[in-house]
Amino acid sequence: MLQQIILAPDSFKGALSAVQFCRSAAEEIHAVFPQCRIHSVPIADGGEGTVDSFLLSAGGRRVSCTVSGPFFQPTESFYGLLPDGETAVIEMAAAAGLPMAGPTPDPEQTTTYGVGELILHAVTQHGVRRILLGLGGSATNDGGCGLAAALGVVFLNREGASFVPAGRTLHQISAIDPSPARSLLQSVSIQALCDVDNPLYGPTGAAFIFAPQKGADAPMVQRLDHGLRHYGTLLEQITQGAFSASQPGAGAAGGLGAGLCALLGASLTPGIDLLLDTVDFDSLLQHCDLVLTGEGRFDGQSLHGKAISGICRRAKKQSVPVIALAGAIDGSEAEAYLQGLTAVFPINRRLLSLEEALPLTEENVRAAVRNLMRLLQSIQK
């Protein structure tokens, strides 16, 4: 009899969140194995849903507050406070996410200022000493200047006046003084969940790769990249070379990765490893009979830094079987087996187009879990 299962899915993008997967799968497992103990560890990639994933996995509560939105408009936002009382989980998408920018986003104007206000609230109102910050889903290209300014970093233009830079005004920065923010955060560590390795600027940088998704046309992309180049040079100067604009992840979230590292001393951490460490996944595996994971598309990327690869790597060390469910499978099973995956199954029961299949995702996940549990039950009899 299955006594303990870990549910550790990624989201099925656009169809089923990781949290919803866990809830639906748990119901189907308990229908067959009523006494089975289930640990839900929905995978957070740093974007929308990151706070909920951590709260479901590790416990804690939501904290609500009003901050500045991507166009400085007052916005109701939130973050998660974990049970230790010293760790806050923040989604940058909760204050500067692309959906919040409306039908006409403008990465030359949008700001991360509200994300800094979320950090400020957590530090000053709850005394947190550790910030876990998800970098996914941004509407911004300000290099994290807004966030930094909300925490006290001073940006001066050529006339010596202070201002809050946005994407269109990065080239106007003449000097930066990060000391007020560093003083405020001297006892606080910031770890950013970052699953991209783009540099700050250039052909694979923040502007060229991500700004078109945020509403930028070709001329705007060029202007944004020019601003990031200027900004990156200043960051390298004030850190005396300790920061490099070419370092992997500097271009995450419109350059927010660069601002966090250079101005606030943050570290960039793969999202899957940070989450698994936070919930002490290795200890959960010690008494586990099975790990059930999943994602929308299982392909070569699943095995290189993504959720399933991190889960399999750890489960293999403790000889715990891992089964994956996927909306589509793209011929990477053989390599996955070497990494520790036991089996992967498609959830779709009929040949349908993507548009037809998406609304059926939860129903199909339930059916796949139900059939898998019935199979395991019959084998154990």
N, C-alpha and C positions, 0 to 999 in steps of 0.2 A: 504493500500500500504506500502511495506517495504521502509522506508526512510533511514535507516542506518544499515549497517552490518559490523561486524568485522570478518575478515578472519585471523584465528590464527592456522594454521596447523603446525604440525611437518613434517619432510621429510618422503617420502615413500622410505626407504633406497634402494639404487641401482636402483631406477626407476624414481623418481620425487623429486626435491628439494622443500623445503618449499616455496622458492621464486617463483619457476615455478608454484606451486599449486596456489599461490595467483594471479598470472597474468592470468592463464587460468580460474580460478573460477570467477575473476572479469569480464572478457569478457562475460561469460555465464550469470552472474547476470544482467549485463547492457543490454543484449539482451532482457531480460524480464522486468526488472525494470530500464529503462534508467536514471531516476532521482535519483536512490538510491546512497547514499554516502557510499563509501567503505573505511574502514581503514584496511590496510594490516599489520599484525603483524606476519610474518613468524617466527617460533620458532627456536631459536639457541640452540644447545646442547653443544657448546664449540668446536666443530670440524670444519671441512671444511664448509664454508658457513656462519659462525658466523658473520663475518664482513658485508657481504651482507645483512643478516637478520636485523642487527641493522640499517644499512644505509637506507634500505627500510622502516623500521618501524619508525625511529626517524629522518631521514634526515641526512645530512652531506656529506662528500666526502672521496674518497680514497686518500691515500698518498702513493707514491711509493718510494722505496729506495733499495739499494743493501746491503745485509747482508751475513753472513756466513750460509751455508746450513748445513745439518746434518753431513757432513764429512768435514766441514770447507771450502767448496768450495764456491766462490762468487755466490750469488743467488739473482735474482730479486724478491723482496717481496713487501709487502704492509701492511697497517693497515687502519682503519677508523677513521676519525676525526669528532666527532658529532657537531651539530650546536652551542653548548655552547662554543666551542673553547677550552674547558678545559678537555674534555673527549676523550680518545683514546680507540678504540676497537681493540684488537689484537687477532689473532688466532695463537697459538703456531704451528699449522699445516702449517702455511704459511712460516715457516723457518725451522721446524724440523718435518714435517709430514712424515708419513710412505711411501706414494708414492714417496717422494723426495729421499728416500734412495735407490731407484732402485730395481732391481730384487734380489739382495743379501744383504738385510739389516743386520746390525750387531750392536745390542744394547750394545755391549761392547765398540764400537768405536764412536757411534753417540753422538752428542752434542746438547744442547739447547742454545749454545752461540748466535746464530742468533736471538733467541727470545729476549734475553737481549739487543741486538743491536736495535731491533725494539722499545723496551721501551726507550732506550737511545735516539734514534732519536726523538721520540714523546716528550720527556721531554726537550731535549736541543734545538731542532729546532722549536717546536711549543708551548713550555711552558705548556704542559698539567699537570693537577694536579690530575687526576683520570684515572687509567688504568683499563679497563675491559678485562681480559685475559681469552680466551677460552683454556681449557686444553685437548680437544679431539684430537684423531688421531695421537698420537706421535710415532716417530720412536726411542725414546730414553729411557735410563735407567740410567741417570747420576745424579738423585736426584736434578736436577735444578742447578747443579754446574756451567755448562756452562753459563746459563743465569746470575747467580750471579756474575761470574767472569767478564762478559761483562760490568756489572754495577759497578765493583770496588771491589767486595769481594775478599780477598786474601786467597788462599789456599797454605799451606806449607807442604812439605813432611818431612820425618824424618831427612833429611840432611839440612833442613831449606830453601830449594829452593822453589820458588813459581811455581805453575803449574796450568793447567786447567784440573781438574779431569773429566774422562769419566767413563762409567760403569766398565771397567776393572781396573781402577786405584783408585776407591773410597777407597779401603782398605789402600792406601798409604798416605791418608791425616793424618797429624799429628796435625795441628793447623789451625784454621779459624779465620780471622779477617773481620767481616762484616761492620766495622765502615765507610770505604769510601763510600760504597753503601748507607748505612743508611743516611749519610750526604747528598749525592746527592738527595735522595728521601725523605728528611725530610718533604717536603710540598706536597708529592704525596701519594695518597692512591692506593692500588692495590687490586682489587676484582677479584678472579678467579672463572670462571664458572665451577663448578665441580659437576657432577651428579653421582659419584661413592663414596663409603664409605670405600674403601680398606685402610688398614694400610700401613705403609712404607715397612715392611718386614714380613716374615713368610709365612705360607701356603696360606693365602689370600692376601698377599702383592703384591707389584708392579712386582717383578721378576716372582714369581710362576704363577700369574694370567695373566699378560699381555706380558711378554717377549717372550713366545713361538709364539705369533702372530707377533712378530717383528724379527723372525729368530733365536731365541735361542733354542739350543738343551738342553737336561736334564743336562749335566755337566755345560753348560754355565749358566743355571738358578741358579744352586747351587752357582757358583762363584759370580753372580750378587747379589744374596740374601745375601751372606757373606759380600760383599762390602756395601750394604745398611744397614746391621746391625751395621757395624763399623761406618758408616756415621751418622746413627740415634743416636747412643750413643754420638757422638761428638756434635750433634745439641742439644740434651737434656742438655749436660753439659754447653754449651755456653749460653743457654737461662735460665739456672738455674731452669730447670723443667717447665718453662712456656710453652714449646713445648713438646709434647709426640709423639713418633714415632708410637704409636698405635692409634692416633686420626683419626677419619674417614676422608678420602680424602687425607691423607698424601702420599698414594701410587699412586695417580692419575698421569697420564702422566709420568710413569717411575720414580716416586718419586718427580716430580716437585712440587707437592702440599706441600711436606715437606720443600723443599728449600725455597719456597715462604713465607711460614708461619714463619719458624724459623729464616731465615736470613734477610728477607725484611719486616716482619710484615704484610704480606698480609692476607686477609680473604678469606675463601672458601665459596662460595654461590651457592645454587642450581640454575642452569642456567635459569629455567623457571621463578622463582621469580625475578631474577635480570633483565631479559628482560622486564617482565611485569611492574616492577617498573620504569624502564628507560623510557618506552613509556607512562607512566601514564595510564595504562590499566583501573584502577578503574574509572578514570574520563571519559574515552571513553565509558564505560558501561552505564553511566548515561543517555545517549541519544540514546542507541542502541536497535534495535528491535530483533536482532538475532546474535549469534556467531556461525560461521561455522568453525569447526576444522577438523582434520583428521590425520591419520598416517598409516603406512603400515600394522601393525598388532595390533588389539585392543584385549588386554588380561589383565590378572591380574596386570601386571607391569604398564599398562596404568594408573592405579588408585593409584599408590604409588610413588609419587615424579616425575612422568613424566609430559609431557606438558598438556595432557588432564585433569589430576587431578587438576593441578594448575589453569587452566582456569575455570573448573567447580566450584571450591571452591569459586572463586571470583564472577563469574556470579550468582551463587545461592544467594549470599548475596543481590544482586540487582534485583532478580527475572527476569533475562534475560535468555531466552531459549538458549540451546546449542545443536547443531546437529553435529554429527561426521560422517565422511566418512572413511572407512578403506578398505584396500586390503583384509584382513581376519578378522573374528570376532571369538574369542575363549571363548564364554560363560561367560562374566563378566558383562553383561548388568544390571542385577538386582542391584548389588552393585553400579554401575555407576549412576543409576537413583537416588539412595540415596544421591550421592555426587553432584547432580545437572545436570546431563546429561539428556536432553529431549529425544533424540533418536540417534541411531547409525545405519548406513546403509552400506552394502558392495557395493563396486563399480563394482565388476566383473559381467559381464552380461552373461558369458558362463562358463561352467565347463572346466577349463584349468589347465595345470601344471604351477608351478611357473615360469619356464623358458618361457613358452608361454605367461603368463599373464604380466610379467614385461614390455615388450615393448608397451603394450596397456594401461599402467597406466594413462598417460595424457588423452588419448581419453576416457577412462572409467570415470575419474574424471569429465571431461567436461560433459559427458552424465548424470552423477549422479546429478551434480549441476543444469544442465538445467531442468531435470525432477523435482527436488525439487522446483525450482523457479516457474515452471509452476503449480505445485500443490498448492503452497502458493498463487499464483495469483488467481487460481480458487476459493480457500477458501475465499479470501477477496472480491470477487465480490458480 
